[in-house]
Amino acid sequence: MKKAALFALAALCVSAAQAVTYTWTQAALPASVIKEGDTKVAQTAGWGNTATASSVLNTAKDKDAGVYVGSNGGAIGDNAWQNPSVTIGGVTYYEGNWINNDNVGQITLAGRGGAQGMSAALVLTLDAGTVLDAIKLNLTLDASSNSFVGTTFEYGVGLNDGTTLGTAVGEVTATAAAQNVELIFALDETYTAKAGDKVVVALNGSGFTANDAYSISGITVNYGVAPTDSPNVPEPTALALLALGVAGFALKRKLA
């Protein structure tokens, strides 16, 4: 076996040995808020084209459990919610409506003049005693309008323990096809929630300045727990690979 191949194999073995496998539990998401008469998703000032995923998380971190939407420049008004934008199962929903289907969420946000750069946040309340090692966010972004292709969508998740807000953020460039996104926020250490602790999710469309609506579907949040008996002990396969990698290093040194 060539020395370079042995080195690559050993590096792979170390990576495999360090991997953590979480046990995931799906979180309950806020109840649906569907336009009926004058009932709409609450809008939140302070989000607009200058917002970031981090600023959306910070704005929403102390709010009650629910879904929040912010419009361009922090303006607040109902004009952004009036036009139908998406039909699902024969039912027409309006921009800004939040749909919870068995804790899988969907929201369609405005992106036209007067409401460009709309963003949303979800606030979830943790039950006291909930144990967390990681938080996982999944979603599907459909910003396939030609106006959005090439622009940036940001997303993030945070844990507010009442004193500090730990966060993880990411971004994706809009393409002509829907994209599945996953973000895992691994905590520095195992955390046991207190009453009032919250998980916050940011869906930040501030990079979208075109006059179109965009949709985010398949939104799920999962809480992860690492194995408690031996969280960093590799599985037998990983151990065998690691031993092979060490042998490879020894042979490499002998051949040098």
N, C-alpha and C positions, 0 to 999 in steps of 0.2 A: 504494500500500500504506500502511495506517495506521501511524503512528509506534509505537504500542504493540505491534503485530504484529511490526514490525521488531526491536524490543528483545527480544521473546520469542524470535524466530528466532535472533538473535545469541547469546543465552544458551544455547540448545539446541546451537548449533554449537560453542561452547567446550566444553560437556559432552561432545559426541561426540568432539572432538579429544583429550580427556584420557583416554578409556576405554582400558583395557588388556585385551587378549584373551589369556587364558592357554591353554597347552597342558596338558591334564589327563592324569594317569596314575593309574589306580585302585590303591589300596593293598591289600595283603594284610591281612585281618582275622584275629583269633585263631581257632583251631580250635574246632569245636562242643564244648559241654559239656552233655551230655544226661543226665538223671537215670537212672542204672542202679544199682540197689541203693543204696549209700550215697554214690555219687559225685555231687557237686553243685557248682554254681558257688561259689567261695570267697566268704565274706562278710567285709566290712571294717568294723571299728568306726569310729565317728566321723561317720557320716552319719545323718541323721534329719530330723525336721520343721524343724530350724533350719539345715539345710545349704543352701548355694547352689551354683550351677554352679562358681563359682570355688573354693569350699572342697573340692568333689569333685575338681576338677583338682589342687589342691595336695596332697590326701591320696594320690592315685594316682600322682603324677608320678615318683616314684622306684621304683615297683614294676616287677617283671619283666613282660615282654610277656604279655598275657592279658586276661581279663574279670573284673571285680570288682563285687560287689554289697554295699551297706550297708543295714542295716535301721533301723527307728525307734529313735531315742535311742541308737544305737550298739550296741544289744544284738546278740549273736551267738547263733544257734541254728538248728536244722534245722526247727523247726516251720513256718517260712514256706514250705517247699518241698514239703510233702507232698500238697497237693490238686491234682488235674489242673485245668488252666485253659484250654487251647486245643488244638484238634484240627486238624492240617494233613495233608492227603492221607491221611486215615484213621488217622494216628498221633497219639496224645495226648501232649502235652508238659506239663511241670510248671512252675509259677511259678519263675522264676529260671533256667530253661534258656536257654542261648545257642545259637542255630542259625546256622551259617555256610554259606550256599549260594552257592558261587562268589564269595566275598568280598562278598556282600550279607547283612547280619546281621539277626537278629530276636531279641528277648528279651521275655518277659512277666514283669512285676514285681508283687509282692504289694502290696495296698493295704488290707488288712483289719486288724481289731483285733490288736494285738501286732506288726504289721509295717507300720504306716502310714508313708507317706512314703519308700518304698524307692527307691533311686537306684542307678545303675550307672556304671561307667567302663571304657573300653577303653584298653589301653596297647599301642602299636605301636612297635617298634624300627626306627629308620632305618638303612639301609645306609650305611656311610661313603662319602662322595662324592656322595650324593644332593643334587641342587640344588633349592632351593625358593624360590619367590616368593610362594606362597599355599598354603593348605590349605582344602579344601572339605568340609563335612559335609552329608550329606543324610539325611533320615529321614522316616518316616511315623508320626505319633502317633495312636493310637486310644485315647482316653480318653473314649469316648462314653457311659459310664455317667452317669445323671442325677446321681450323687453327685459327679462330677468336673467337670461342665459349669460354666464360670465360674471355675474355679480355674486356677492357673498352673503350667506346666511349663517348666523351664529347661534349656538345653543349651549346650555350649561345647566349644571345641577349644583345645589348647595345644601349644607346642613347648618341650620341655625340652632345653636345650643343655648341661646339666650344671652350669650356673652360675645361670641365670635361667630363669623360666618365662613366656614370652610367651603371652597368651591373648586370645581373643575369645569373648564369650558373648551369648546371646539368650534370649528367652522367648516363649511363645505361650499364649494363653488357650484352655483346652479347650472344644470345641464338641460338638454332638451328632453330628458327622460326623468321620471321619478327616481329618487335615490333613498335607499335605506341607510339610516345613520344609527350608530351605537356609541355611547359614551359610558365608560366605567370610572367612577370616582372611588378610588381605593383609599380608605382612611389610614392615617398613620398608625393607629392602634384601635383595638376593639372598643366600641363606644356603646354604652347603655343609656338609652334615652330617658330623659326626665319629662314630667308632665309639662306640656307647653313647647317642647322642642318641635322644630318644623323642618321639612324638606321642601326646597324651592326649585322649580324648573323654569328656565328662561328659554323662550322661543323668540329670537331677535331678528326681525326683518329690516333693520335699519339700513342694511346695504341695498335694499330694494327700493329704488326711487321711481320706478316706472308706474304708469297708471293702469295697473292690472291687479287682480286679486290672486292670492296664492293659498295653497291648501297644505296643511300638515295633518297627516293621519297616522294610524298605527302607533299612537303615543302610549307607551307603557313605562312604568317605573317599578323597579324591583329592588328589594333590599337583600344584600348578600351577607352570608355568615361563613367564615372560614372554618375548617375542621378544628374542633377544640382540643382533641387529644394530642395531635402532633401536626400543627398547621403548616410547618415548613419541611416536613419529612417527605422526600420524594417517593413516588410509587415504585414498586419493584422493577418495572420496565425502565424507569428513569435511573434507578440505581445501577442496573446492568449496563445501561448506556454510559453512565458516568464512569464505571469501572473500566469500560472499554476505552473511554477517552483518556483516562489516566495512563492506561497501558500504552496508548498511542503517543502521549507526551514522552513517556520513558523511552520508547523505541526511537522517536524523533531525536532525543538527546543522544542516544547511543549511535545513531547514524550520522550525527553532525560531526 
